[in-house]
């Protein structure tokens, strides 16, 4: 799932997710993610409201909906020493059932930015064509049903053109928050 999230982020060219590779370890197959030098006192709750972080946070919000992130905590966003907002921890993603839990609800119901909509439209054919490079690569890490659910979530974003909104009677935020 970590590798699949990184793969999807590369296809979109956002958000910034540190490179992730699959490796055979002493306990079996697992993912390894590049370590990002960061200010570890910074996290979502210190970054929100900063104009320099707004675009990155908006894109992460859309990405979390696409991948159905069930665990976007504030501490999973890092302010890198390079000035970029890095998104980490995508282990609870891509489930076919709706499980979105995130701390990023600031943009709920607002129109998606035009550049995000453009990128989502460009992603659609890559997920539709069965023999596309992206579908082939994602297929190494997630099931065909999970790819289909990803396409459905993408279609919802394109159809409505707004940031996702919290669902009534659903635990919409993870615990703990940071």
C-alpha positions as CSV (number, residue, x, y, z in Angstrom):
1,X,0.0,0.0,0.0
2,X,2.9,2.4,0.7
3,X,4.4,1.6,-2.7
4,X,1.0,1.9,-4.4
5,X,0.4,5.4,-2.8
6,X,3.9,6.5,-3.9
7,X,3.2,5.1,-7.4
8,X,-0.1,7.1,-7.6
9,X,1.6,10.2,-6.4
10,X,4.2,9.9,-9.1
11,X,1.5,9.6,-11.7
12,X,-0.2,12.7,-10.5
13,X,3.1,14.6,-9.8
14,X,1.7,15.3,-6.3
15,X,1.6,15.2,-3.3
16,X,5.2,15.0,-2.2
17,X,5.7,11.5,-0.8
18,X,9.2,10.2,-0.1
19,X,10.3,7.4,-2.4
20,X,9.2,4.0,-1.4
21,X,10.5,0.6,-2.6
22,X,9.5,-3.0,-2.0
23,X,12.3,-5.1,-0.4
24,X,12.7,-8.6,0.9
25,X,13.7,-8.5,4.6
26,X,14.3,-11.0,7.3
27,X,10.6,-11.2,8.1
28,X,9.4,-11.2,4.4
29,X,8.4,-8.6,1.9
30,X,8.0,-5.0,3.1
31,X,8.3,-1.4,2.0
32,X,11.2,0.9,2.8
33,X,10.7,4.7,2.6
34,X,13.4,7.3,2.1
35,X,14.0,9.3,5.3
36,X,13.1,13.0,5.0
37,X,15.1,15.4,7.0
38,X,12.4,17.6,8.6
39,X,11.6,19.7,11.6
40,X,9.7,17.2,13.7
41,X,8.1,19.9,15.8
42,X,6.1,20.8,12.7
43,X,3.0,18.9,11.7
44,X,-0.4,19.5,10.1
45,X,-1.7,21.6,13.1
46,X,1.3,23.9,12.9
47,X,1.3,24.1,9.1
48,X,-2.4,24.8,8.5
49,X,-3.2,28.4,7.9
50,X,0.3,29.1,6.4
51,X,-0.2,30.4,2.9
52,X,3.0,28.7,1.8
53,X,1.6,25.3,2.8
54,X,-2.0,25.7,1.4
55,X,-1.5,24.2,-2.0
56,X,0.3,21.1,-0.7
57,X,-2.4,20.6,2.0
58,X,-5.2,20.9,-0.6
59,X,-3.5,18.3,-2.8
60,X,-2.9,15.9,0.1
61,X,-6.6,16.3,1.0
62,X,-7.6,15.2,-2.5
63,X,-5.0,12.4,-2.5
64,X,-6.3,11.1,0.8
65,X,-9.8,10.8,-0.6
66,X,-8.5,9.1,-3.8
67,X,-6.5,6.5,-1.8
68,X,-9.2,6.2,0.9
69,X,-6.7,7.0,3.6
70,X,-8.1,5.7,6.9
71,X,-5.3,7.2,9.0
72,X,-4.2,10.7,8.1
73,X,-2.9,12.0,11.4
74,X,-1.4,15.5,11.8
75,X,2.0,14.0,12.4
76,X,2.0,12.2,9.0
77,X,2.7,15.6,7.4
78,X,6.3,16.8,7.7
79,X,7.9,20.2,6.9
80,X,11.0,19.1,5.2
81,X,14.3,20.9,5.5
82,X,13.8,21.5,1.8
83,X,10.7,23.6,2.5
84,X,8.2,21.0,1.1
85,X,5.3,19.4,2.9
86,X,5.9,15.7,2.8
87,X,3.1,13.2,3.3
88,X,4.0,9.9,5.0
89,X,2.3,6.7,6.3
90,X,0.0,5.3,3.7
91,X,-0.3,1.8,5.1
92,X,-4.1,2.1,5.6
93,X,-5.2,3.0,2.1
94,X,-7.0,1.7,-1.0
95,X,-9.7,-0.3,0.8
96,X,-12.7,-1.0,-1.3
97,X,-15.1,0.1,1.5
98,X,-15.2,3.8,2.4
99,X,-12.8,4.4,5.3
100,X,-11.6,8.0,4.9
101,X,-10.4,9.3,8.2
102,X,-8.3,12.5,8.1
103,X,-7.5,15.6,10.1
104,X,-7.6,17.7,6.8
105,X,-11.3,18.8,6.6
106,X,-10.5,22.6,6.2
107,X,-11.4,22.6,2.5
108,X,-14.5,20.4,2.7
109,X,-17.1,21.4,0.1
110,X,-14.9,24.0,-1.6
111,X,-14.4,23.8,-5.3
112,X,-11.3,21.8,-6.4
113,X,-8.5,24.0,-7.9
114,X,-8.4,24.0,-11.7
115,X,-4.9,22.5,-11.8
116,X,-6.0,19.6,-9.5
117,X,-9.1,18.9,-11.8
118,X,-6.8,19.0,-14.8
119,X,-4.5,16.4,-13.2
120,X,-7.4,14.2,-12.2
121,X,-8.7,14.3,-15.7
122,X,-5.3,13.2,-17.0
123,X,-5.2,10.4,-14.4
124,X,-8.6,8.9,-15.5
125,X,-7.4,7.3,-18.8
126,X,-4.4,5.8,-17.0
127,X,-6.7,4.0,-14.6
128,X,-9.3,3.0,-17.3
129,X,-7.1,1.4,-19.9
130,X,-6.4,-2.2,-18.7
131,X,-2.9,-2.4,-20.1
132,X,-1.7,1.0,-19.0
133,X,1.6,1.2,-17.2
134,X,0.0,2.7,-14.1
135,X,-2.6,0.0,-13.8
136,X,0.1,-2.6,-14.3
137,X,2.3,-1.1,-11.6
138,X,-0.6,-0.6,-9.2
139,X,-1.7,-4.2,-9.8
140,X,1.5,-5.4,-8.2
141,X,0.4,-3.9,-4.9
142,X,-3.4,-3.6,-4.8
143,X,-6.2,-5.8,-6.0
144,X,-8.3,-5.2,-9.2
145,X,-11.3,-4.4,-6.9
146,X,-9.2,-1.8,-5.1
147,X,-8.2,-0.2,-8.5
148,X,-11.9,-0.1,-9.4
149,X,-12.7,1.6,-6.1
150,X,-10.0,4.1,-6.8
151,X,-11.5,4.8,-10.2
152,X,-14.9,5.3,-8.6
153,X,-13.6,7.8,-6.1
154,X,-11.8,9.6,-8.9
155,X,-15.1,9.8,-10.8
156,X,-16.9,11.2,-7.7
157,X,-14.3,14.0,-7.4
158,X,-14.6,14.8,-11.1
159,X,-18.4,14.7,-11.1
160,X,-18.8,16.9,-8.1
161,X,-15.7,19.1,-8.5
162,X,-15.5,19.8,-4.7
163,X,-13.3,18.7,-1.8
164,X,-14.8,15.7,0.0
165,X,-17.0,16.5,3.0
166,X,-17.3,14.5,6.2
167,X,-19.9,11.8,6.2
168,X,-22.7,12.1,8.9
169,X,-22.6,9.4,11.5
170,X,-19.0,8.3,10.6
171,X,-15.9,8.7,12.6
172,X,-14.2,11.1,10.2
173,X,-11.0,11.7,12.1
174,X,-8.3,9.3,13.2
175,X,-7.3,8.7,16.8
176,X,-5.0,10.1,18.1
177,X,-5.0,13.3,15.9
178,X,-1.3,13.7,15.8
